[in-house]
Structure formats: structure tokens, C-alpha cells
């Protein structure tokens, strides 16, 4: 598989850097120039020009569609070679971020390859207009449409494949991470555990919604994430990914605290400093584990010092000047799956 097939957005950005005023700009101004010109590039991402050139068969994906609330929705399924249809397998739903595409998630996360090694089915749902309604408006019809889509999709997956319904999990990055949390608040009996990468929690959910039951959850958050700020605040890149005036998130620690309280975990975490990558990539990882929650739930929080808006050990999909560093100190797939394996309904 040629990785250049997935690098069109990044290559376009670097070509632009060579022929634009960026090339004659220094220091912090370079970052500002790059950010101010991201809008058109991200629009092309949303329009589909960043779709992998490989077809579904080459990506080892099966494409399915369904109708939810009179809207045709699409999702892609990766089935590991160990699947026979005789033994029920765990299921992981992986939700892309705003502006992302479902078919790019295998590249971003490496989850398909990881699923092959560890024998679980992974599904990549497609958001409407490259986004997920993640609860910023509450429980309006528009907000719950994506929840309804996922609920219908799960029903169809359980009929088509032999799924271990006690081991169904949700993981998401950025907007997909926000949505994964909103999803488990609305469908708490469907998911055994959730993982949220590069996402804290929308202010609206934090203030107005409560989880009806404990849900084990894992957070991975970079403290140098400028798109979803680690300390909370406006979400996005001004004038590009989101209008920063319309969306706000709470801090990573407050999002963790929300779930510690919801899961009735100990508020005194076990804190560990994990080994750095070799060679060092400039990131450092601290892990906090809040255990002893109701019904065996727990909250795990990985803090990536100097980490950006990225999936650890995944694809550096844009230059680090835009999205920050992708840490190699941990493998997000491994940490998420190890966490998921500890929990079932």
C-alpha cells in the first residue's frame, strides 16, 4: 500500500507553502499564515477530495447503507480474517472528526490492522456533511438523528454479523470523540465502554446532561492541542475548521471529573509516568486511573505533554505547526483495546 495515496491534503499544503507568502514569513507569523489559509483546503477535505484512491476492496472495507429518518446513511465494515461467523466477535465503532471521512479512519488510526491482530470487527460510520451532531444543542431532533442512525446501524450489524452484544464499544477522535460521549449518554445499554481522543466535552453537555448509568471511559488528550484546548475554551481554528465563537468545550480535567462523578469512581487517581518514545519525539505521557466505580466502571486519562490534536502512533495528517505533534510514546489503538477488553455489559 502506497502511503502517498493518502497524503494529498498534506502535499497540497506544502506546495502552497513553497509558492505563497508563507515561504517569506518567519516564526509565529508562519503559523498564522498557514492557519488563515486552511479554510479552502479543509473545504476540499469535506468535499471528498481527500478520499483514499484505493477502493473499498483494497482498503478491506465492506460498504453498507441504511435509511434513518428518511436520510440515506453509509458505514464501512472491516472484518478480520479470523471471523468465521460461528463465534461472536467484539465490535468497535470508530467515529471520524469534523471534516473527516470514514474511509480515512483506517489510515489515521491503523485500527483495521489492529483488529486483524486482535480479532474484533471495526466499523467506520460516515457523518452527515463530514460531521457528527455531538450534543451541542441538547436533544433536539437534529441532535438525536445521528444517535438514531447508530442505533439502527447496530441492529443491522447484529443481524448481518455474529456480534458479541456485551462487547460493543465506541471510539472517536475530535468531533467523533465528543459524539462518542453523547452517544453513550443516549444509548447507555448499547456500549460497554467508550474512548475519546482529542476531545474533552461540550459545555452544553457538561451543564445540562447527565449519564443515566455508569460508562467506563478512556480519554487521550494532548496539552498542546490548539483545536480542542486542553484547558477548555473555543473549539477549532479561527476561520477554518470551526467558527470559534459558536462552540466551547470544558477542560480535559473537568471532562474527566464529569465521568468520575457519573461512574462513582474514586476521586484519587493512581498516577503513572510512562516511558518516552525511543528515539524521543518531544512528547511525554502521564496516565491517571480512577478506579472502583459502580458496576466495575473506571475512568482512564492519558495526558500527552506537548501532544497535539492527533491520534497517538497514528497518521500525522497535517503538519505539526497546524495540529501539533503525534506522540509515539503510546499506541492509542493498544491502550484503547486494552481498556475495552476489561469491560463488558
C-alpha positions as CSV (number, residue, x, y, z in Angstrom):
1,X,0.0,0.0,0.0
2,X,1.5,3.3,-1.1
3,X,1.1,5.9,1.8
4,X,1.3,8.7,-0.7
5,X,-2.2,7.9,-1.9
6,X,-3.4,9.3,1.5
7,X,-1.2,12.4,1.6
8,X,-2.9,14.7,-1.0
9,X,-4.0,17.3,1.6
10,X,-0.6,17.5,3.2
11,X,1.3,17.6,-0.2
12,X,-1.1,20.4,-1.4
13,X,-0.3,22.3,1.8
14,X,3.4,22.0,1.3
15,X,3.2,23.0,-2.3
16,X,1.2,26.1,-1.3
17,X,3.9,26.8,1.4
18,X,6.6,27.0,-1.3
19,X,4.7,29.3,-3.7
20,X,2.8,31.5,-1.2
21,X,3.8,34.4,1.1
22,X,4.3,31.6,3.7
23,X,7.8,31.0,2.2
24,X,8.8,34.6,3.0
25,X,7.3,34.6,6.5
26,X,9.2,33.9,9.8
27,X,8.4,32.5,13.2
28,X,4.9,32.7,14.7
29,X,3.7,34.6,11.6
30,X,4.2,31.4,9.6
31,X,1.7,29.5,11.8
32,X,-0.8,32.4,11.5
33,X,-0.4,32.5,7.7
34,X,-0.9,28.7,7.5
35,X,-4.0,28.8,9.7
36,X,-5.5,31.7,7.8
37,X,-5.3,29.7,4.6
38,X,-6.6,26.4,5.9
39,X,-10.2,27.1,5.2
40,X,-10.1,26.3,1.5
41,X,-8.0,23.2,2.0
42,X,-10.4,21.9,4.7
43,X,-13.3,22.6,2.5
44,X,-11.8,20.3,-0.1
45,X,-11.3,17.7,2.6
46,X,-15.0,17.9,3.4
47,X,-15.9,17.8,-0.3
48,X,-14.3,14.4,-0.6
49,X,-11.0,15.2,-2.5
50,X,-9.1,13.6,0.4
51,X,-10.8,10.3,-0.1
52,X,-8.3,7.4,-0.4
53,X,-7.6,6.5,-4.1
54,X,-7.8,2.8,-3.0
55,X,-11.2,1.2,-3.5
56,X,-13.1,-0.5,-0.7
57,X,-11.7,-3.9,-1.6
58,X,-8.2,-2.7,-1.4
59,X,-9.0,-1.0,1.9
60,X,-10.6,-4.3,3.1
61,X,-13.8,-2.5,3.8
62,X,-17.4,-3.6,3.1
63,X,-19.8,-0.7,2.3
64,X,-23.4,-0.6,3.6
65,X,-26.2,1.9,3.6
66,X,-29.4,2.3,5.5
67,X,-32.2,4.8,5.8
68,X,-32.6,6.7,9.1
69,X,-35.2,9.4,9.5
70,X,-35.6,9.4,5.7
71,X,-31.9,10.1,5.2
72,X,-29.6,7.6,3.5
73,X,-26.6,6.9,5.7
74,X,-23.4,5.0,4.9
75,X,-21.0,2.9,7.0
76,X,-18.0,0.8,6.3
77,X,-17.1,-2.5,8.0
78,X,-13.8,-4.2,8.4
79,X,-14.0,-7.9,9.3
80,X,-10.8,-9.6,10.5
81,X,-9.6,-12.8,8.7
82,X,-10.3,-14.8,11.9
83,X,-14.0,-14.1,11.6
84,X,-15.9,-17.3,10.7
85,X,-19.5,-16.4,11.6
86,X,-19.6,-19.1,14.2
87,X,-18.1,-17.3,17.2
88,X,-19.4,-13.9,18.3
89,X,-16.8,-11.1,18.0
90,X,-16.5,-7.8,19.8
91,X,-17.4,-4.7,17.8
92,X,-15.7,-1.3,17.8
93,X,-17.3,1.8,16.2
94,X,-14.8,4.4,15.2
95,X,-16.0,7.9,14.5
96,X,-14.1,10.4,12.4
97,X,-13.6,14.1,13.3
98,X,-15.2,17.2,11.7
99,X,-14.1,17.5,8.1
100,X,-13.0,13.9,8.2
101,X,-14.1,10.8,6.2
102,X,-14.9,7.3,7.3
103,X,-12.7,5.8,4.7
104,X,-9.7,7.8,6.0
105,X,-10.1,6.4,9.6
106,X,-8.1,3.2,8.9
107,X,-5.2,5.4,7.8
108,X,-5.5,7.8,10.7
109,X,-5.8,5.2,13.4
110,X,-4.5,1.9,12.0
111,X,-7.5,0.2,13.6
112,X,-8.2,-2.2,10.8
113,X,-4.7,-3.7,11.0
114,X,-5.0,-3.8,14.8
115,X,-8.4,-5.5,14.5
116,X,-6.8,-8.2,12.4
117,X,-4.3,-9.0,15.1
118,X,-6.8,-8.9,18.0
119,X,-9.9,-10.4,16.4
120,X,-12.6,-7.8,16.5
121,X,-14.9,-6.2,13.9
122,X,-14.4,-2.4,13.4
123,X,-17.0,-0.2,11.8
124,X,-16.4,3.3,10.4
125,X,-19.7,5.2,10.1
126,X,-19.9,8.3,7.8
127,X,-21.2,11.6,9.4
128,X,-23.6,13.9,7.6
129,X,-21.6,16.7,5.9
130,X,-18.5,15.3,7.4
131,X,-19.7,16.0,11.0
132,X,-21.4,14.4,13.9
133,X,-24.2,16.1,15.9
134,X,-22.5,15.8,19.3
135,X,-24.9,17.3,21.7
136,X,-24.1,21.0,21.5
137,X,-27.8,21.8,21.1
138,X,-29.1,19.2,23.5
139,X,-31.6,16.5,22.5
140,X,-33.3,18.2,19.5
141,X,-34.4,16.1,16.5
142,X,-31.3,17.2,14.6
143,X,-29.1,16.2,17.5
144,X,-30.5,12.8,18.0
145,X,-30.6,11.9,14.3
146,X,-27.0,10.6,14.5
147,X,-27.9,8.7,17.6
148,X,-30.8,7.1,15.8
149,X,-28.6,6.3,12.8
150,X,-26.1,4.5,15.1
151,X,-28.9,2.6,16.9
152,X,-30.3,1.4,13.6
153,X,-26.9,0.5,12.3
154,X,-26.2,-1.6,15.4
155,X,-29.4,-3.5,14.8
156,X,-28.5,-4.2,11.2
157,X,-24.9,-5.2,12.1
158,X,-26.2,-7.7,14.7
159,X,-28.3,-9.3,12.0
160,X,-25.6,-9.4,9.4
161,X,-22.6,-10.5,11.6
162,X,-22.2,-12.6,14.7
163,X,-21.6,-9.8,17.2
164,X,-20.9,-10.2,20.9
165,X,-23.5,-7.7,22.1
166,X,-22.0,-7.5,25.5
167,X,-18.7,-6.2,24.0
168,X,-19.7,-3.3,21.7
169,X,-17.5,-0.2,22.1
170,X,-17.4,3.4,20.7
171,X,-14.2,5.3,20.0
172,X,-13.9,8.7,18.3
173,X,-11.4,11.5,17.5
174,X,-12.2,15.2,17.9
175,X,-15.8,15.7,16.9
176,X,-16.1,11.9,16.9
177,X,-14.8,11.8,20.4
178,X,-17.4,14.4,21.6
179,X,-20.1,12.4,19.8
180,X,-19.0,9.1,21.3
181,X,-19.7,10.5,24.8
182,X,-23.1,12.0,23.6
183,X,-23.9,8.6,22.1
184,X,-23.3,6.6,25.3
185,X,-25.3,9.1,27.3
186,X,-28.2,8.4,24.9
187,X,-27.6,4.7,24.4
188,X,-26.1,3.6,27.7
189,X,-27.3,0.0,27.3
190,X,-25.6,-0.5,24.0
191,X,-21.9,0.3,24.8
192,X,-19.6,-1.5,27.2
193,X,-17.0,1.3,27.2
194,X,-16.0,4.4,25.3
195,X,-12.8,6.1,24.2
196,X,-12.5,9.8,23.4
197,X,-9.3,11.0,21.6
198,X,-8.5,14.8,21.2
199,X,-11.9,15.7,22.7
200,X,-13.0,16.9,26.1
201,X,-16.7,17.7,26.5
202,X,-19.1,20.3,25.1
203,X,-20.1,22.9,27.7
204,X,-23.8,22.2,27.0
205,X,-23.5,18.6,27.9
206,X,-21.4,19.3,31.0
207,X,-24.0,21.8,32.3
208,X,-27.3,20.1,31.2
209,X,-27.0,16.4,30.5
210,X,-26.2,13.5,32.9
211,X,-25.3,10.0,32.1
212,X,-28.2,7.7,33.2
213,X,-25.8,5.0,34.2
214,X,-22.0,4.4,34.7
215,X,-20.0,4.0,31.4
216,X,-16.3,3.2,31.5
217,X,-14.4,5.8,29.6
218,X,-10.9,6.5,28.4
219,X,-9.5,9.9,27.4
220,X,-6.4,10.7,25.4
221,X,-5.7,14.4,25.3
222,X,-2.6,16.5,24.2
223,X,-1.9,19.5,26.3
224,X,-0.7,21.4,23.2
225,X,-3.9,20.8,21.3
226,X,-5.0,24.2,20.0
227,X,-8.1,23.0,18.2
228,X,-9.7,21.5,21.3
229,X,-7.9,23.4,24.0
230,X,-6.7,21.2,26.9
231,X,-7.6,23.9,29.4
232,X,-11.0,24.4,27.7
233,X,-12.4,27.3,25.6
234,X,-13.4,27.8,22.0
235,X,-13.1,24.8,19.6
236,X,-11.5,25.0,16.2
237,X,-9.1,27.1,14.1
238,X,-10.5,30.6,13.6
239,X,-11.9,30.9,10.1
240,X,-11.1,27.3,9.2
241,X,-12.3,24.2,11.0
242,X,-14.9,25.8,13.1
243,X,-16.2,29.3,13.9
244,X,-14.5,29.6,17.3
245,X,-17.3,31.8,18.6
246,X,-20.0,29.1,18.4
247,X,-18.6,26.1,20.3
248,X,-16.9,25.8,23.6
249,X,-15.5,22.9,25.5
250,X,-14.6,22.4,29.1
251,X,-11.1,21.5,30.2
252,X,-9.8,17.9,29.9
253,X,-9.6,17.5,33.6
254,X,-13.2,18.7,34.1
255,X,-14.4,16.3,31.4
256,X,-12.6,13.5,33.3
257,X,-14.2,14.7,36.6
258,X,-17.6,14.6,35.0
259,X,-17.2,10.9,34.3
260,X,-15.5,10.2,37.6
261,X,-18.6,11.5,39.3
262,X,-21.0,9.8,36.9
263,X,-19.3,6.5,37.3
264,X,-18.9,6.9,41.0
265,X,-15.2,6.3,40.9
266,X,-12.6,7.1,43.5
267,X,-11.6,10.8,43.1
268,X,-8.0,9.9,44.0
269,X,-6.3,8.5,40.8
270,X,-3.3,6.2,40.5
271,X,-0.9,8.4,38.6
272,X,2.0,7.0,36.5
273,X,4.6,8.5,34.2
274,X,5.1,6.3,31.2
275,X,8.3,5.8,29.3
276,X,9.1,8.2,26.4
277,X,9.3,7.1,22.8
278,X,12.7,5.9,21.5
279,X,14.0,8.0,19.9
280,X,12.3,10.8,21.8
281,X,9.7,12.7,19.8
282,X,9.3,15.5,22.4
283,X,6.2,14.2,24.0
284,X,5.8,12.7,27.5
285,X,2.8,10.7,28.8
286,X,1.2,10.7,32.2
287,X,-1.6,8.3,33.0
288,X,-4.3,8.7,35.6
289,X,-6.6,5.8,36.6
290,X,-9.7,6.5,38.6
291,X,-11.0,3.1,39.6
292,X,-13.6,1.4,41.9
293,X,-16.5,2.8,40.0
294,X,-20.1,1.5,40.1
295,X,-20.6,-1.8,38.3
296,X,-16.8,-2.1,37.8
297,X,-16.5,1.1,35.8
298,X,-13.4,3.3,35.6
299,X,-12.0,6.4,34.0
300,X,-8.6,6.4,32.5
301,X,-6.9,9.6,31.4
302,X,-3.8,9.8,29.2
303,X,-2.2,13.3,29.2
304,X,0.2,13.8,26.3
305,X,2.6,16.6,27.2
306,X,3.4,18.6,24.1
307,X,0.9,16.4,22.2
308,X,-1.5,17.9,19.6
309,X,-4.8,17.3,18.0
310,X,-3.8,13.8,16.9
311,X,-4.1,10.0,17.4
312,X,-1.0,8.7,19.2
313,X,1.1,6.5,16.9
314,X,-1.4,7.2,14.1
315,X,-1.0,9.3,11.0
316,X,0.4,12.9,11.2
317,X,-2.4,14.0,8.8
318,X,-1.3,17.7,8.8
319,X,1.9,19.4,9.7
320,X,2.6,19.7,13.4
321,X,2.6,23.5,13.1
322,X,-1.2,23.2,12.5
323,X,-2.3,20.2,14.5
324,X,0.6,19.6,16.9
325,X,2.7,16.5,17.5
326,X,1.6,12.9,17.1
327,X,3.1,11.1,20.1
328,X,4.8,7.8,19.6
329,X,5.2,7.3,23.3
330,X,1.9,5.3,23.4
331,X,-0.1,3.5,20.8
332,X,-3.7,4.7,21.1
333,X,-5.0,1.5,19.5
334,X,-3.3,-0.6,22.1
335,X,-4.3,1.5,25.1
336,X,-7.9,1.7,23.9
337,X,-8.2,-2.0,23.2
338,X,-6.6,-3.0,26.5
339,X,-9.1,-0.7,28.2
340,X,-12.1,-2.1,26.2
341,X,-11.0,-5.7,27.0
342,X,-11.6,-5.0,30.7
343,X,-15.2,-4.1,30.2
344,X,-18.4,-5.7,29.0
345,X,-22.1,-5.2,29.7
